[in-house]
Amino acid sequence: MNYVYILQSLKNNSLYIGYTANLKKRFKEHNNGKSLATKPFRPYKLIFYEAFINRIDAKNREEYLKSGYGRKTIKGMLRRYLKNGG
């Protein structure tokens, strides 16, 4: 399986969107500082993920969620969660 995921920083509440074939391993890497993009904002919690059989489908979904319309989609999907401050 291939996963698109959204992490939320417990430091500043920022969101990070990514994709991977191994969600548990990737989540640990983010929290252990192995990703330069997320290292300064650790620790993270996983707040959303989707599973895809095809890697290209997962990559396309990640790119969409990182776009302007994708950010709107995230706010809609996670409206209650984000409204309550996580």
Beta strands, then each sheet from edge to edge (+ up, - down):
strand 1: 2-9
strand 2: 15-20
strand 3: 44-52
sheet 1: 2+ 1- 3+
end
